[in-house]
Structures are given as structure tokens and as C-alpha cells.
Amino acid sequence: MPELGQQIRDVIELLVDHPEELQIDEIPRGRSGSLFEVRVAPEDAGKVIGRQGRTVRALRTLLEMRGAKDGRRYEFEIVDD
């Protein structure tokens, strides 16, 4: 997993109770960016989303800032199976 994916993993592991179930897939979106699909244990999804979506919004904001620095567009999505 590239450096950014590992950094995302490090942050999310701090939020969840079951870090062993955390899975992050980076899906390239052409040359301009990537989508990060995050899967967590069902009972941890609320912790990653946060109250009224504040936590996931903050994570997306951080990715936007990193994307601006890298000249790319990064997206973040929580996937429930």
C-alpha cells in the first residue's frame, strides 16, 4: 500500500475497536487521483463516520488538502458489505 494509504490506515486504526478488520483499497482514477475504499467491522462504522458525519468529513477534508498539495484528487468512501 502506498504511503498515503498507510497514513489513512494509521488514523483510522486509532478510531476503531477492531483494527484487525480494517481494510483499505486504493482504486486509481486515471492519472488525476484515487478513491480509497475503507471497510471496517460493522460496529466500528459509526466511529469512523462520527456524529452527524463529522469524523468522515474531517478525513475527507484532510485528503482534499493532501490532494491539493500533490496536484491530485483523492476520495474517501466507507463501504459496507
mmCIF file of the N, C-alpha and C atoms, coordinates in Angstrom:
data_MODEL
# 
_entry.id   MODEL 
# 
loop_
_atom_site.group_PDB 
_atom_site.id 
_atom_site.type_symbol 
_atom_site.label_atom_id 
_atom_site.label_alt_id 
_atom_site.label_comp_id 
_atom_site.label_asym_id 
_atom_site.label_entity_id 
_atom_site.label_seq_id 
_atom_site.pdbx_PDB_ins_code 
_atom_site.Cartn_x 
_atom_site.Cartn_y 
_atom_site.Cartn_z 
_atom_site.occupancy 
_atom_site.B_iso_or_equiv 
_atom_site.pdbx_formal_charge 
_atom_site.auth_seq_id 
_atom_site.auth_comp_id 
_atom_site.auth_asym_id 
_atom_site.auth_atom_id 
_atom_site.pdbx_PDB_model_num 
ATOM 1   N N  . MET A 1 1  ? 0.852   -1.169 0.000   1.00 0.00 ? 1  MET A N  1 
ATOM 2   C CA . MET A 1 1  ? 0.000   0.000  0.000   1.00 0.00 ? 1  MET A CA 1 
ATOM 3   C C  . MET A 1 1  ? 0.902   1.236  0.000   1.00 0.00 ? 1  MET A C  1 
ATOM 4   N N  . PRO A 1 2  ? 0.623   2.183  -0.868  1.00 0.00 ? 2  PRO A N  1 
ATOM 5   C CA . PRO A 1 2  ? 1.437   3.392  -0.910  1.00 0.00 ? 2  PRO A CA 1 
ATOM 6   C C  . PRO A 1 2  ? 1.388   4.165  0.401   1.00 0.00 ? 2  PRO A C  1 
ATOM 7   N N  . GLU A 1 3  ? 2.239   5.123  0.517   1.00 0.00 ? 3  GLU A N  1 
ATOM 8   C CA . GLU A 1 3  ? 2.387   5.893  1.747   1.00 0.00 ? 3  GLU A CA 1 
ATOM 9   C C  . GLU A 1 3  ? 1.077   6.518  2.226   1.00 0.00 ? 3  GLU A C  1 
ATOM 10  N N  . LEU A 1 4  ? 0.323   7.132  1.340   1.00 0.00 ? 4  LEU A N  1 
ATOM 11  C CA . LEU A 1 4  ? -0.918  7.788  1.747   1.00 0.00 ? 4  LEU A CA 1 
ATOM 12  C C  . LEU A 1 4  ? -1.921  6.779  2.309   1.00 0.00 ? 4  LEU A C  1 
ATOM 13  N N  . GLY A 1 5  ? -2.021  5.626  1.683   1.00 0.00 ? 5  GLY A N  1 
ATOM 14  C CA . GLY A 1 5  ? -2.912  4.583  2.179   1.00 0.00 ? 5  GLY A CA 1 
ATOM 15  C C  . GLY A 1 5  ? -2.532  4.148  3.582   1.00 0.00 ? 5  GLY A C  1 
ATOM 16  N N  . GLN A 1 6  ? -1.235  4.057  3.846   1.00 0.00 ? 6  GLN A N  1 
ATOM 17  C CA . GLN A 1 6  ? -0.772  3.672  5.179   1.00 0.00 ? 6  GLN A CA 1 
ATOM 18  C C  . GLN A 1 6  ? -1.090  4.767  6.193   1.00 0.00 ? 6  GLN A C  1 
ATOM 19  N N  . GLN A 1 7  ? -0.968  6.000  5.786   1.00 0.00 ? 7  GLN A N  1 
ATOM 20  C CA . GLN A 1 7  ? -1.298  7.105  6.692   1.00 0.00 ? 7  GLN A CA 1 
ATOM 21  C C  . GLN A 1 7  ? -2.786  7.099  7.039   1.00 0.00 ? 7  GLN A C  1 
ATOM 22  N N  . ILE A 1 8  ? -3.621  6.819  6.061   1.00 0.00 ? 8  ILE A N  1 
ATOM 23  C CA . ILE A 1 8  ? -5.064  6.720  6.317   1.00 0.00 ? 8  ILE A CA 1 
ATOM 24  C C  . ILE A 1 8  ? -5.323  5.575  7.287   1.00 0.00 ? 8  ILE A C  1 
ATOM 25  N N  . ARG A 1 9  ? -4.672  4.445  7.058   1.00 0.00 ? 9  ARG A N  1 
ATOM 26  C CA . ARG A 1 9  ? -4.816  3.283  7.947   1.00 0.00 ? 9  ARG A CA 1 
ATOM 27  C C  . ARG A 1 9  ? -4.427  3.648  9.378   1.00 0.00 ? 9  ARG A C  1 
ATOM 28  N N  . ASP A 1 10 ? -3.311  4.336  9.533   1.00 0.00 ? 10 ASP A N  1 
ATOM 29  C CA . ASP A 1 10 ? -2.834  4.705  10.871  1.00 0.00 ? 10 ASP A CA 1 
ATOM 30  C C  . ASP A 1 10 ? -3.868  5.543  11.620  1.00 0.00 ? 10 ASP A C  1 
ATOM 31  N N  . VAL A 1 11 ? -4.503  6.481  10.931  1.00 0.00 ? 11 VAL A N  1 
ATOM 32  C CA . VAL A 1 11 ? -5.500  7.342  11.575  1.00 0.00 ? 11 VAL A CA 1 
ATOM 33  C C  . VAL A 1 11 ? -6.751  6.541  11.935  1.00 0.00 ? 11 VAL A C  1 
ATOM 34  N N  . ILE A 1 12 ? -7.240  5.742  11.008  1.00 0.00 ? 12 ILE A N  1 
ATOM 35  C CA . ILE A 1 12 ? -8.484  5.005  11.259  1.00 0.00 ? 12 ILE A CA 1 
ATOM 36  C C  . ILE A 1 12 ? -8.294  3.947  12.338  1.00 0.00 ? 12 ILE A C  1 
ATOM 37  N N  . GLU A 1 13 ? -7.116  3.349  12.411  1.00 0.00 ? 13 GLU A N  1 
ATOM 38  C CA . GLU A 1 13 ? -6.857  2.355  13.466  1.00 0.00 ? 13 GLU A CA 1 
ATOM 39  C C  . GLU A 1 13 ? -7.023  2.962  14.850  1.00 0.00 ? 13 GLU A C  1 
ATOM 40  N N  . LEU A 1 14 ? -6.754  4.249  14.976  1.00 0.00 ? 14 LEU A N  1 
ATOM 41  C CA . LEU A 1 14 ? -6.919  4.922  16.269  1.00 0.00 ? 14 LEU A CA 1 
ATOM 42  C C  . LEU A 1 14 ? -8.390  5.105  16.637  1.00 0.00 ? 14 LEU A C  1 
ATOM 43  N N  . LEU A 1 15 ? -9.265  5.077  15.642  1.00 0.00 ? 15 LEU A N  1 
ATOM 44  C CA . LEU A 1 15 ? -10.691 5.322  15.878  1.00 0.00 ? 15 LEU A CA 1 
ATOM 45  C C  . LEU A 1 15 ? -11.492 4.067  16.187  1.00 0.00 ? 15 LEU A C  1 
ATOM 46  N N  . VAL A 1 16 ? -11.056 2.921  15.687  1.00 0.00 ? 16 VAL A N  1 
ATOM 47  C CA . VAL A 1 16 ? -11.878 1.708  15.749  1.00 0.00 ? 16 VAL A CA 1 
ATOM 48  C C  . VAL A 1 16 ? -11.468 0.783  16.884  1.00 0.00 ? 16 VAL A C  1 
ATOM 49  N N  . ASP A 1 17 ? -12.389 -0.098 17.266  1.00 0.00 ? 17 ASP A N  1 
ATOM 50  C CA . ASP A 1 17 ? -12.121 -1.101 18.300  1.00 0.00 ? 17 ASP A CA 1 
ATOM 51  C C  . ASP A 1 17 ? -11.542 -2.389 17.708  1.00 0.00 ? 17 ASP A C  1 
ATOM 52  N N  . HIS A 1 18 ? -11.764 -2.603 16.419  1.00 0.00 ? 18 HIS A N  1 
ATOM 53  C CA . HIS A 1 18 ? -11.309 -3.834 15.771  1.00 0.00 ? 18 HIS A CA 1 
ATOM 54  C C  . HIS A 1 18 ? -10.411 -3.504 14.575  1.00 0.00 ? 18 HIS A C  1 
ATOM 55  N N  . PRO A 1 19 ? -9.191  -3.021 14.834  1.00 0.00 ? 19 PRO A N  1 
ATOM 56  C CA . PRO A 1 19 ? -8.308  -2.622 13.731  1.00 0.00 ? 19 PRO A CA 1 
ATOM 57  C C  . PRO A 1 19 ? -7.905  -3.792 12.835  1.00 0.00 ? 19 PRO A C  1 
ATOM 58  N N  . GLU A 1 20 ? -8.001  -5.003 13.356  1.00 0.00 ? 20 GLU A N  1 
ATOM 59  C CA . GLU A 1 20 ? -7.640  -6.182 12.554  1.00 0.00 ? 20 GLU A CA 1 
ATOM 60  C C  . GLU A 1 20 ? -8.615  -6.405 11.400  1.00 0.00 ? 20 GLU A C  1 
ATOM 61  N N  . GLU A 1 21 ? -9.807  -5.836 11.498  1.00 0.00 ? 21 GLU A N  1 
ATOM 62  C CA . GLU A 1 21 ? -10.803 -5.975 10.433  1.00 0.00 ? 21 GLU A CA 1 
ATOM 63  C C  . GLU A 1 21 ? -10.781 -4.812 9.442   1.00 0.00 ? 21 GLU A C  1 
ATOM 64  N N  . LEU A 1 22 ? -9.898  -3.867 9.666   1.00 0.00 ? 22 LEU A N  1 
ATOM 65  C CA . LEU A 1 22 ? -9.788  -2.710 8.787   1.00 0.00 ? 22 LEU A CA 1 
ATOM 66  C C  . LEU A 1 22 ? -9.158  -3.116 7.458   1.00 0.00 ? 22 LEU A C  1 
ATOM 67  N N  . GLN A 1 23 ? -9.796  -2.706 6.382   1.00 0.00 ? 23 GLN A N  1 
ATOM 68  C CA . GLN A 1 23 ? -9.278  -2.980 5.041   1.00 0.00 ? 23 GLN A CA 1 
ATOM 69  C C  . GLN A 1 23 ? -9.410  -1.703 4.221   1.00 0.00 ? 23 GLN A C  1 
ATOM 70  N N  . ILE A 1 24 ? -8.322  -1.312 3.566   1.00 0.00 ? 24 ILE A N  1 
ATOM 71  C CA . ILE A 1 24 ? -8.335  -0.115 2.732   1.00 0.00 ? 24 ILE A CA 1 
ATOM 72  C C  . ILE A 1 24 ? -7.844  -0.496 1.349   1.00 0.00 ? 24 ILE A C  1 
ATOM 73  N N  . ASP A 1 25 ? -8.652  -0.196 0.345   1.00 0.00 ? 25 ASP A N  1 
ATOM 74  C CA . ASP A 1 25 ? -8.283  -0.460 -1.044  1.00 0.00 ? 25 ASP A CA 1 
ATOM 75  C C  . ASP A 1 25 ? -8.164  0.868  -1.768  1.00 0.00 ? 25 ASP A C  1 
ATOM 76  N N  . GLU A 1 26 ? -7.059  1.043  -2.467  1.00 0.00 ? 26 GLU A N  1 
ATOM 77  C CA . GLU A 1 26 ? -6.882  2.246  -3.285  1.00 0.00 ? 26 GLU A CA 1 
ATOM 78  C C  . GLU A 1 26 ? -7.235  1.903  -4.719  1.00 0.00 ? 26 GLU A C  1 
ATOM 79  N N  . ILE A 1 27 ? -8.175  2.632  -5.269  1.00 0.00 ? 27 ILE A N  1 
ATOM 80  C CA . ILE A 1 27 ? -8.624  2.407  -6.639  1.00 0.00 ? 27 ILE A CA 1 
ATOM 81  C C  . ILE A 1 27 ? -8.208  3.624  -7.456  1.00 0.00 ? 27 ILE A C  1 
ATOM 82  N N  . PRO A 1 28 ? -7.258  3.439  -8.375  1.00 0.00 ? 28 PRO A N  1 
ATOM 83  C CA . PRO A 1 28 ? -6.816  4.578  -9.195  1.00 0.00 ? 28 PRO A CA 1 
ATOM 84  C C  . PRO A 1 28 ? -7.955  5.120  -10.043 1.00 0.00 ? 28 PRO A C  1 
ATOM 85  N N  . ARG A 1 29 ? -7.991  6.422  -10.181 1.00 0.00 ? 29 ARG A N  1 
ATOM 86  C CA . ARG A 1 29 ? -8.992  7.101  -11.006 1.00 0.00 ? 29 ARG A CA 1 
ATOM 87  C C  . ARG A 1 29 ? -8.245  7.888  -12.086 1.00 0.00 ? 29 ARG A C  1 
ATOM 88  N N  . GLY A 1 30 ? -7.704  7.158  -13.026 1.00 0.00 ? 30 GLY A N  1 
ATOM 89  C CA . GLY A 1 30 ? -6.923  7.815  -14.063 1.00 0.00 ? 30 GLY A CA 1 
ATOM 90  C C  . GLY A 1 30 ? -5.642  8.379  -13.481 1.00 0.00 ? 30 GLY A C  1 
ATOM 91  N N  . ARG A 1 31 ? -5.092  9.366  -14.152 1.00 0.00 ? 31 ARG A N  1 
ATOM 92  C CA . ARG A 1 31 ? -3.858  9.982  -13.660 1.00 0.00 ? 31 ARG A CA 1 
ATOM 93  C C  . ARG A 1 31 ? -4.113  11.052 -12.614 1.00 0.00 ? 31 ARG A C  1 
ATOM 94  N N  . SER A 1 32 ? -5.373  11.424 -12.467 1.00 0.00 ? 32 SER A N  1 
ATOM 95  C CA . SER A 1 32 ? -5.665  12.591 -11.635 1.00 0.00 ? 32 SER A CA 1 
ATOM 96  C C  . SER A 1 32 ? -5.970  12.282 -10.174 1.00 0.00 ? 32 SER A C  1 
ATOM 97  N N  . GLY A 1 33 ? -6.137  11.025 -9.790  1.00 0.00 ? 33 GLY A N  1 
ATOM 98  C CA . GLY A 1 33 ? -6.457  10.778 -8.395  1.00 0.00 ? 33 GLY A CA 1 
ATOM 99  C C  . GLY A 1 33 ? -6.753  9.330  -8.071  1.00 0.00 ? 33 GLY A C  1 
ATOM 100 N N  . SER A 1 34 ? -7.257  9.124  -6.860  1.00 0.00 ? 34 SER A N  1 
ATOM 101 C CA . SER A 1 34 ? -7.559  7.788  -6.363  1.00 0.00 ? 34 SER A CA 1 
ATOM 102 C C  . SER A 1 34 ? -8.774  7.831  -5.445  1.00 0.00 ? 34 SER A C  1 
ATOM 103 N N  . LEU A 1 35 ? -9.447  6.702  -5.377  1.00 0.00 ? 35 LEU A N  1 
ATOM 104 C CA . LEU A 1 35 ? -10.538 6.500  -4.434  1.00 0.00 ? 35 LEU A CA 1 
ATOM 105 C C  . LEU A 1 35 ? -10.039 5.517  -3.385  1.00 0.00 ? 35 LEU A C  1 
ATOM 106 N N  . PHE A 1 36 ? -10.212 5.861  -2.124  1.00 0.00 ? 36 PHE A N  1 
ATOM 107 C CA . PHE A 1 36 ? -9.851  4.954  -1.038  1.00 0.00 ? 36 PHE A CA 1 
ATOM 108 C C  . PHE A 1 36 ? -11.143 4.375  -0.476  1.00 0.00 ? 36 PHE A C  1 
ATOM 109 N N  . GLU A 1 37 ? -11.321 3.069  -0.652  1.00 0.00 ? 37 GLU A N  1 
ATOM 110 C CA . GLU A 1 37 ? -12.480 2.372  -0.098  1.00 0.00 ? 37 GLU A CA 1 
ATOM 111 C C  . GLU A 1 37 ? -12.075 1.775  1.241   1.00 0.00 ? 37 GLU A C  1 
ATOM 112 N N  . VAL A 1 38 ? -12.802 2.127  2.269   1.00 0.00 ? 38 VAL A N  1 
ATOM 113 C CA . VAL A 1 38 ? -12.487 1.692  3.627   1.00 0.00 ? 38 VAL A CA 1 
ATOM 114 C C  . VAL A 1 38 ? -13.576 0.755  4.112   1.00 0.00 ? 38 VAL A C  1 
ATOM 115 N N  . ARG A 1 39 ? -13.156 -0.396 4.596   1.00 0.00 ? 39 ARG A N  1 
ATOM 116 C CA . ARG A 1 39 ? -14.084 -1.360 5.196   1.00 0.00 ? 39 ARG A CA 1 
ATOM 117 C C  . ARG A 1 39 ? -13.664 -1.567 6.648   1.00 0.00 ? 39 ARG A C  1 
ATOM 118 N N  . VAL A 1 40 ? -14.635 -1.477 7.544   1.00 0.00 ? 40 VAL A N  1 
ATOM 119 C CA . VAL A 1 40 ? -14.391 -1.701 8.973   1.00 0.00 ? 40 VAL A CA 1 
ATOM 120 C C  . VAL A 1 40 ? -15.438 -2.676 9.484   1.00 0.00 ? 40 VAL A C  1 
ATOM 121 N N  . ALA A 1 41 ? -15.227 -3.169 10.700  1.00 0.00 ? 41 ALA A N  1 
ATOM 122 C CA . ALA A 1 41 ? -16.234 -4.024 11.333  1.00 0.00 ? 41 ALA A CA 1 
ATOM 123 C C  . ALA A 1 41 ? -17.535 -3.237 11.449  1.00 0.00 ? 41 ALA A C  1 
ATOM 124 N N  . PRO A 1 42 ? -18.685 -3.899 11.299  1.00 0.00 ? 42 PRO A N  1 
ATOM 125 C CA . PRO A 1 42 ? -19.973 -3.180 11.346  1.00 0.00 ? 42 PRO A CA 1 
ATOM 126 C C  . PRO A 1 42 ? -20.142 -2.304 12.588  1.00 0.00 ? 42 PRO A C  1 
ATOM 127 N N  . GLU A 1 43 ? -19.671 -2.770 13.730  1.00 0.00 ? 43 GLU A N  1 
ATOM 128 C CA . GLU A 1 43 ? -19.831 -1.978 14.950  1.00 0.00 ? 43 GLU A CA 1 
ATOM 129 C C  . GLU A 1 43 ? -18.885 -0.778 15.008  1.00 0.00 ? 43 GLU A C  1 
ATOM 130 N N  . ASP A 1 44 ? -17.888 -0.720 14.109  1.00 0.00 ? 44 ASP A N  1 
ATOM 131 C CA . ASP A 1 44 ? -16.951 0.407  14.069  1.00 0.00 ? 44 ASP A CA 1 
ATOM 132 C C  . ASP A 1 44 ? -17.334 1.473  13.047  1.00 0.00 ? 44 ASP A C  1 
ATOM 133 N N  . ALA A 1 45 ? -18.285 1.185  12.195  1.00 0.00 ? 45 ALA A N  1 
ATOM 134 C CA . ALA A 1 45 ? -18.647 2.135  11.129  1.00 0.00 ? 45 ALA A CA 1 
ATOM 135 C C  . ALA A 1 45 ? -19.070 3.481  11.713  1.00 0.00 ? 45 ALA A C  1 
ATOM 136 N N  . GLY A 1 46 ? -19.852 3.467  12.767  1.00 0.00 ? 46 GLY A N  1 
ATOM 137 C CA . GLY A 1 46 ? -20.297 4.709  13.384  1.00 0.00 ? 46 GLY A CA 1 
ATOM 138 C C  . GLY A 1 46 ? -19.158 5.535  13.942  1.00 0.00 ? 46 GLY A C  1 
ATOM 139 N N  . LYS A 1 47 ? -18.116 4.870  14.397  1.00 0.00 ? 47 LYS A N  1 
ATOM 140 C CA . LYS A 1 47 ? -16.960 5.589  14.939  1.00 0.00 ? 47 LYS A CA 1 
ATOM 141 C C  . LYS A 1 47 ? -16.193 6.305  13.845  1.00 0.00 ? 47 LYS A C  1 
ATOM 142 N N  . VAL A 1 48 ? -16.130 5.703  12.674  1.00 0.00 ? 48 VAL A N  1 
ATOM 143 C CA . VAL A 1 48 ? -15.428 6.324  11.557  1.00 0.00 ? 48 VAL A CA 1 
ATOM 144 C C  . VAL A 1 48 ? -16.279 7.444  10.963  1.00 0.00 ? 48 VAL A C  1 
ATOM 145 N N  . ILE A 1 49 ? -17.585 7.260  10.962  1.00 0.00 ? 49 ILE A N  1 
ATOM 146 C CA . ILE A 1 49 ? -18.476 8.293  10.429  1.00 0.00 ? 49 ILE A CA 1 
ATOM 147 C C  . ILE A 1 49 ? -18.569 9.469  11.400  1.00 0.00 ? 49 ILE A C  1 
ATOM 148 N N  . GLY A 1 50 ? -18.719 9.172  12.685  1.00 0.00 ? 50 GLY A N  1 
ATOM 149 C CA . GLY A 1 50 ? -18.802 10.222 13.692  1.00 0.00 ? 50 GLY A CA 1 
ATOM 150 C C  . GLY A 1 50 ? -20.189 10.818 13.785  1.00 0.00 ? 50 GLY A C  1 
ATOM 151 N N  . ARG A 1 51 ? -20.378 11.654 14.784  1.00 0.00 ? 51 ARG A N  1 
ATOM 152 C CA . ARG A 1 51 ? -21.677 12.308 14.977  1.00 0.00 ? 51 ARG A CA 1 
ATOM 153 C C  . ARG A 1 51 ? -21.961 13.237 13.818  1.00 0.00 ? 51 ARG A C  1 
ATOM 154 N N  . GLN A 1 52 ? -23.110 13.022 13.210  1.00 0.00 ? 52 GLN A N  1 
ATOM 155 C CA . GLN A 1 52 ? -23.564 13.808 12.069  1.00 0.00 ? 52 GLN A CA 1 
ATOM 156 C C  . GLN A 1 52 ? -22.519 13.837 10.942  1.00 0.00 ? 52 GLN A C  1 
ATOM 157 N N  . GLY A 1 53 ? -21.691 12.789 10.871  1.00 0.00 ? 53 GLY A N  1 
ATOM 158 C CA . GLY A 1 53 ? -20.722 12.676 9.789   1.00 0.00 ? 53 GLY A CA 1 
ATOM 159 C C  . GLY A 1 53 ? -19.493 13.547 9.945   1.00 0.00 ? 53 GLY A C  1 
ATOM 160 N N  . ARG A 1 54 ? -19.264 14.067 11.130  1.00 0.00 ? 54 ARG A N  1 
ATOM 161 C CA . ARG A 1 54 ? -18.142 14.995 11.325  1.00 0.00 ? 54 ARG A CA 1 
ATOM 162 C C  . ARG A 1 54 ? -16.789 14.346 11.136  1.00 0.00 ? 54 ARG A C  1 
ATOM 163 N N  . THR A 1 55 ? -16.613 13.138 11.625  1.00 0.00 ? 55 THR A N  1 
ATOM 164 C CA . THR A 1 55 ? -15.310 12.480 11.522  1.00 0.00 ? 55 THR A CA 1 
ATOM 165 C C  . THR A 1 55 ? -14.961 12.165 10.077  1.00 0.00 ? 55 THR A C  1 
ATOM 166 N N  . VAL A 1 56 ? -15.898 11.576 9.356   1.00 0.00 ? 56 VAL A N  1 
ATOM 167 C CA . VAL A 1 56 ? -15.627 11.245 7.959   1.00 0.00 ? 56 VAL A CA 1 
ATOM 168 C C  . VAL A 1 56 ? -15.438 12.523 7.139   1.00 0.00 ? 56 VAL A C  1 
ATOM 169 N N  . ARG A 1 57 ? -16.160 13.569 7.465   1.00 0.00 ? 57 ARG A N  1 
ATOM 170 C CA . ARG A 1 57 ? -15.987 14.848 6.769   1.00 0.00 ? 57 ARG A CA 1 
ATOM 171 C C  . ARG A 1 57 ? -14.578 15.408 7.018   1.00 0.00 ? 57 ARG A C  1 
ATOM 172 N N  . ALA A 1 58 ? -14.100 15.288 8.254   1.00 0.00 ? 58 ALA A N  1 
ATOM 173 C CA . ALA A 1 58 ? -12.754 15.757 8.576   1.00 0.00 ? 58 ALA A CA 1 
ATOM 174 C C  . ALA A 1 58 ? -11.702 14.943 7.814   1.00 0.00 ? 58 ALA A C  1 
ATOM 175 N N  . LEU A 1 59 ? -11.899 13.631 7.730   1.00 0.00 ? 59 LEU A N  1 
ATOM 176 C CA . LEU A 1 59 ? -10.969 12.792 6.971   1.00 0.00 ? 59 LEU A CA 1 
ATOM 177 C C  . LEU A 1 59 ? -10.961 13.182 5.490   1.00 0.00 ? 59 LEU A C  1 
ATOM 178 N N  . ARG A 1 60 ? -12.130 13.454 4.961   1.00 0.00 ? 60 ARG A N  1 
ATOM 179 C CA . ARG A 1 60 ? -12.216 13.876 3.550   1.00 0.00 ? 60 ARG A CA 1 
ATOM 180 C C  . ARG A 1 60 ? -11.525 15.220 3.338   1.00 0.00 ? 60 ARG A C  1 
ATOM 181 N N  . THR A 1 61 ? -11.680 16.119 4.300   1.00 0.00 ? 61 THR A N  1 
ATOM 182 C CA . THR A 1 61 ? -11.023 17.422 4.197   1.00 0.00 ? 61 THR A CA 1 
ATOM 183 C C  . THR A 1 61 ? -9.509  17.260 4.192   1.00 0.00 ? 61 THR A C  1 
ATOM 184 N N  . LEU A 1 62 ? -8.998  16.402 5.046   1.00 0.00 ? 62 LEU A N  1 
ATOM 185 C CA . LEU A 1 62 ? -7.560  16.143 5.069   1.00 0.00 ? 62 LEU A CA 1 
ATOM 186 C C  . LEU A 1 62 ? -7.082  15.581 3.729   1.00 0.00 ? 62 LEU A C  1 
ATOM 187 N N  . LEU A 1 63 ? -7.864  14.674 3.152   1.00 0.00 ? 63 LEU A N  1 
ATOM 188 C CA . LEU A 1 63 ? -7.498  14.120 1.850   1.00 0.00 ? 63 LEU A CA 1 
ATOM 189 C C  . LEU A 1 63 ? -7.543  15.181 0.753   1.00 0.00 ? 63 LEU A C  1 
ATOM 190 N N  . GLU A 1 64 ? -8.517  16.086 0.824   1.00 0.00 ? 64 GLU A N  1 
ATOM 191 C CA . GLU A 1 64 ? -8.584  17.177 -0.155  1.00 0.00 ? 64 GLU A CA 1 
ATOM 192 C C  . GLU A 1 64 ? -7.337  18.049 -0.066  1.00 0.00 ? 64 GLU A C  1 
ATOM 193 N N  . MET A 1 65 ? -6.930  18.345 1.157   1.00 0.00 ? 65 MET A N  1 
ATOM 194 C CA . MET A 1 65 ? -5.739  19.171 1.352   1.00 0.00 ? 65 MET A CA 1 
ATOM 195 C C  . MET A 1 65 ? -4.493  18.467 0.827   1.00 0.00 ? 65 MET A C  1 
ATOM 196 N N  . ARG A 1 66 ? -4.403  17.177 1.098   1.00 0.00 ? 66 ARG A N  1 
ATOM 197 C CA . ARG A 1 66 ? -3.254  16.402 0.594   1.00 0.00 ? 66 ARG A CA 1 
ATOM 198 C C  . ARG A 1 66 ? -3.291  16.354 -0.931  1.00 0.00 ? 66 ARG A C  1 
ATOM 199 N N  . GLY A 1 67 ? -4.472  16.207 -1.498  1.00 0.00 ? 67 GLY A N  1 
ATOM 200 C CA . GLY A 1 67 ? -4.616  16.187 -2.944  1.00 0.00 ? 67 GLY A CA 1 
ATOM 201 C C  . GLY A 1 67 ? -4.197  17.502 -3.571  1.00 0.00 ? 67 GLY A C  1 
ATOM 202 N N  . ALA A 1 68 ? -4.544  18.615 -2.934  1.00 0.00 ? 68 ALA A N  1 
ATOM 203 C CA . ALA A 1 68 ? -4.141  19.922 -3.445  1.00 0.00 ? 68 ALA A CA 1 
ATOM 204 C C  . ALA A 1 68 ? -2.612  20.037 -3.443  1.00 0.00 ? 68 ALA A C  1 
ATOM 205 N N  . LYS A 1 69 ? -2.000  19.506 -2.415  1.00 0.00 ? 69 LYS A N  1 
ATOM 206 C CA . LYS A 1 69 ? -0.535  19.536 -2.318  1.00 0.00 ? 69 LYS A CA 1 
ATOM 207 C C  . LYS A 1 69 ? 0.097   18.665 -3.403  1.00 0.00 ? 69 LYS A C  1 
ATOM 208 N N  . ASP A 1 70 ? -0.513  17.498 -3.662  1.00 0.00 ? 70 ASP A N  1 
ATOM 209 C CA . ASP A 1 70 ? 0.032   16.546 -4.636  1.00 0.00 ? 70 ASP A CA 1 
ATOM 210 C C  . ASP A 1 70 ? -0.426  16.828 -6.066  1.00 0.00 ? 70 ASP A C  1 
ATOM 211 N N  . GLY A 1 71 ? -1.379  17.744 -6.230  1.00 0.00 ? 71 GLY A N  1 
ATOM 212 C CA . GLY A 1 71 ? -1.932  18.000 -7.552  1.00 0.00 ? 71 GLY A CA 1 
ATOM 213 C C  . GLY A 1 71 ? -2.806  16.854 -8.041  1.00 0.00 ? 71 GLY A C  1 
ATOM 214 N N  . ARG A 1 72 ? -3.471  16.180 -7.098  1.00 0.00 ? 72 ARG A N  1 
ATOM 215 C CA . ARG A 1 72 ? -4.337  15.043 -7.416  1.00 0.00 ? 72 ARG A CA 1 
ATOM 216 C C  . ARG A 1 72 ? -5.647  15.193 -6.672  1.00 0.00 ? 72 ARG A C  1 
ATOM 217 N N  . ARG A 1 73 ? -6.604  14.342 -7.009  1.00 0.00 ? 73 ARG A N  1 
ATOM 218 C CA . ARG A 1 73 ? -7.904  14.348 -6.319  1.00 0.00 ? 73 ARG A CA 1 
ATOM 219 C C  . ARG A 1 73 ? -8.053  13.005 -5.607  1.00 0.00 ? 73 ARG A C  1 
ATOM 220 N N  . TYR A 1 74 ? -8.190  13.054 -4.297  1.00 0.00 ? 74 TYR A N  1 
ATOM 221 C CA . TYR A 1 74 ? -8.376  11.848 -3.504  1.00 0.00 ? 74 TYR A CA 1 
ATOM 222 C C  . TYR A 1 74 ? -9.795  11.830 -2.964  1.00 0.00 ? 74 TYR A C  1 
ATOM 223 N N  . GLU A 1 75 ? -10.408 10.652 -3.010  1.00 0.00 ? 75 GLU A N  1 
ATOM 224 C CA . GLU A 1 75 ? -11.746 10.482 -2.458  1.00 0.00 ? 75 GLU A CA 1 
ATOM 225 C C  . GLU A 1 75 ? -11.706 9.374  -1.422  1.00 0.00 ? 75 GLU A C  1 
ATOM 226 N N  . PHE A 1 76 ? -12.644 9.419  -0.497  1.00 0.00 ? 76 PHE A N  1 
ATOM 227 C CA . PHE A 1 76 ? -12.693 8.509  0.639   1.00 0.00 ? 76 PHE A CA 1 
ATOM 228 C C  . PHE A 1 76 ? -14.124 8.007  0.772   1.00 0.00 ? 76 PHE A C  1 
ATOM 229 N N  . GLU A 1 77 ? -14.279 6.709  0.848   1.00 0.00 ? 77 GLU A N  1 
ATOM 230 C CA . GLU A 1 77 ? -15.621 6.139  0.925   1.00 0.00 ? 77 GLU A CA 1 
ATOM 231 C C  . GLU A 1 77 ? -15.619 4.988  1.924   1.00 0.00 ? 77 GLU A C  1 
ATOM 232 N N  . ILE A 1 78 ? -16.630 4.935  2.771   1.00 0.00 ? 78 ILE A N  1 
ATOM 233 C CA . ILE A 1 78 ? -16.788 3.815  3.695   1.00 0.00 ? 78 ILE A CA 1 
ATOM 234 C C  . ILE A 1 78 ? -17.741 2.834  3.025   1.00 0.00 ? 78 ILE A C  1 
ATOM 235 N N  . VAL A 1 79 ? -17.287 1.609  2.872   1.00 0.00 ? 79 VAL A N  1 
ATOM 236 C CA . VAL A 1 79 ? -18.049 0.587  2.167   1.00 0.00 ? 79 VAL A CA 1 
ATOM 237 C C  . VAL A 1 79 ? -18.598 -0.407 3.175   1.00 0.00 ? 79 VAL A C  1 
ATOM 238 N N  . ASP A 1 80 ? -19.892 -0.669 3.098   1.00 0.00 ? 80 ASP A N  1 
ATOM 239 C CA . ASP A 1 80 ? -20.453 -1.718 3.949   1.00 0.00 ? 80 ASP A CA 1 
ATOM 240 C C  . ASP A 1 80 ? -20.882 -2.871 3.042   1.00 0.00 ? 80 ASP A C  1 
ATOM 241 N N  . ASP A 1 81 ? -20.453 -4.030 3.418   1.00 0.00 ? 81 ASP A N  1 
ATOM 242 C CA . ASP A 1 81 ? -20.725 -5.234 2.606   1.00 0.00 ? 81 ASP A CA 1 
ATOM 243 C C  . ASP A 1 81 ? -21.945 -5.961 3.099   1.00 0.00 ? 81 ASP A C  1 
# 
